[in-house]
Amino acid sequence: MTHTRLSVFYSILLAIAASAGALFAIGPVGFTAQTPDGPFFCAKLQSSGSDDDAMMLLYLFFAVPAFIRLIRMRNLVGRVEIVCYLAAVGLALTALWLAQLDCAEPLFTAFVLRSPALLTAIAAAALSIPLFLRLLRFS
């Protein structure tokens, strides 16, 4: 696969991760937790668990390395782009971890209840990792 084509696919995945994460954060359902009585929607909590969905707004940071890659489409991956991508991945993992500390069970919400936006955000972010590593091999 050529460098330019790989850059396009990588940028598209990052844009999908950013937009799907934001769509999940502003969506009607949000995170759930597994209980013996079935799924519990964290938005019903009156305490801090009701804002767990806002953590997914951190997925918007995937737009930064996507924008950088679109600008530098034919160039090799630079240090700033590496730092931005690693920061976006770190923030995405932090968002899922912080949401889990309160009420949410992100993997239950994504894979058992099949929340399309959350599943898409996690999958796009995960699929971007091998593409990023492949882009690094061109450098």
Residue pairs with C-beta under 8 A, 6 or more apart in sequence:
1 134
3 74
3 135
3 138
4 73
4 74
6 131
6 134
6 135
6 138
7 69
7 70
7 73
7 74
7 135
8 73
9 131
10 66
10 69
10 128
10 131
10 132
10 135
11 66
11 69
11 70
13 124
13 125
13 127
13 128
13 131
14 62
14 63
14 65
14 66
14 69
14 88
14 124
14 128
15 62
15 63
15 66
16 120
16 121
16 124
17 59
17 62
17 92
17 120
17 121
17 124
17 125
17 128
18 59
18 60
18 61
18 62
18 63
18 66
20 59
20 117
20 118
20 120
20 121
20 124
21 56
21 57
21 58
21 59
21 60
21 62
21 92
21 95
21 117
21 121
22 56
22 57
22 59
22 60
23 117
24 30
24 53
24 56
24 59
24 115
24 117
24 118
24 121
25 53
25 54
25 55
25 56
25 57
25 59
26 53
27 53
27 117
29 41
29 43
29 115
30 41
30 42
30 43
30 52
30 53
31 41
31 42
31 43
31 52
31 53
31 99
31 103
31 104
31 105
31 106
31 109
31 118
32 39
32 40
32 41
32 42
32 104
32 105
32 108
32 109
32 113
33 39
33 40
33 42
33 103
33 104
33 105
33 108
34 40
34 105
34 108
34 112
39 108
39 113
40 103
42 49
42 50
42 52
42 53
42 102
42 103
42 104
43 50
43 53
44 50
45 103
48 102
49 102
49 103
49 104
52 98
52 99
52 102
52 103
52 104
53 99
55 95
55 96
55 98
55 99
56 95
56 99
56 118
56 121
57 95
58 91
58 92
58 94
58 95
59 91
59 92
59 95
59 121
59 125
61 87
61 88
61 91
61 92
62 88
62 92
62 125
62 128
64 84
64 87
64 88
65 81
65 84
65 85
65 88
68 80
68 81
68 84
69 81
69 135
72 78
72 81
76 138
76 139
77 132
77 135
77 136
77 138
77 139
82 136
85 132
89 125
89 129
92 121
92 125
96 106
96 122
99 106
100 106
106 118
106 122
109 115
109 118
110 118
110 119
110 122
111 119
